[in-house]
Amino acid sequence: MKLKNVLVFAAHADDEIIGLGGTIARLSKQGSKVTVVIFTSGETAYCNIKLKDKIASMRSLESCKSAKLLGISEKINLGLPCQAVENNRKLFQECTRLIRKYKPDVIFTHYDQDKHRDHRAISAVTQEARWKATEKVLVDMGEPFYTQRMYFYEIFELFTSPSIVVDVTSTIDKKITAMKTQKSQLDVLPGIAEYIDGLAKARGYLCNTKYAEAFLTSDFIPKKVTNDLELF
């Protein structure tokens, strides 16, 4: 089944690269419209004090470069403070509005067991927003919409038993190149390109391919089956 619209929720401007950059590039190549929502400006991600007042603008420029490489159709930054994302009413309703606006066939979001507080908050708010988007409420925020699938992606907390693995052998180079455009983060995350390569190889081993990315199904709400072809 071709995925027409794909929506990715990510805390920081490199999370979508680390977690599913290969899948984004593959989906984009296949004709999917991929929209990425970044929640924070990433202003705490510096390891040189001289960059403290520059890091947010640096990351914004780097994010634009990676979006072009991966074929992202639209990237939105909500500009929230890093390490301070809260699952509150305002953010919950904004996520609901975005889901209704972009009408995704699939949503990718952070793993709810990640150590990073922003990741956990975003996982919770986007899962609930997926459900709320289906209800006949908040009509000023769009018509109700049911997103069939939602998957968690991996950053540094890995899945014991992934639900699916996606072959990204043809796009792993784009993923690694996209990560290398995030120059401000290469000292913050030393060895990140090697980590991405190694994890993709390990995940590829699970499905008898060279490189892959792993995802875990969110069961916050069930998949809606409308015909026999969607049973499996």
Phi, psi and omega in degrees: 000128178283134177267113182286312183235131180234133181238127182242128175254127183218140182290315188232163191289357174244355182298321181292333177288307182299315186284319186207032180301322179292320179291320177301312181298321180293314180296318179298318179298328181277358176104005178285146172270116183253119177250131180244127176253115175263133185272326187239165176276351177068031189285353178265355188271068177224146176239010175232119185302335180293341182266358187306315183273357184248343194298322182297315180291324176299314183292327177297316179294318179296323180296324177295321180295314182292326179299319178295318181296321184274349180082024179293130183286319182210136177234127182244135175242120182283346173068027178284156177294136178293143182069015182223021177292129181239139175279077182248178184299315183298313182290321178302314180291326177294319177294322176299316179298317181296320179297317179293324181292313187268346175046061184286146170284333179210145175242136172248133180217176182292154176289133184286358178252008179297151179288327185291127184300323178296320180298314181294319180297317181292320177302314182293313186290325182284326176296316180291323179295325176302318178291313184297328180298339181278341187276157180272061178226171177051050187297338177287352179255018177111165178287147178306142181215136181253112175275121187295321188227143170224133180235143168276147172242161185266139167247278178241339171270117190261154181280135175290316181224090180299151176283318179218156170232136183251126178293118179239026181303322183283347184235005182298326179296321177296320180298312181292320177298319178298320179295323181290343175286344179275064189299328180293342184257355185290332174275332177291324181239070183300134179079015186295324180295320179292323177298313179301314180298314183294317180294320179296325176293317179297319179289326176298325180300330181292336183236022174060042174224169186287316182224144177205167172236144185253147180221153180237131181290134170276129180251025180302317169229154184280161170288140179265118180263123181250345175206168186299331183292342181262004184295327185234000000 
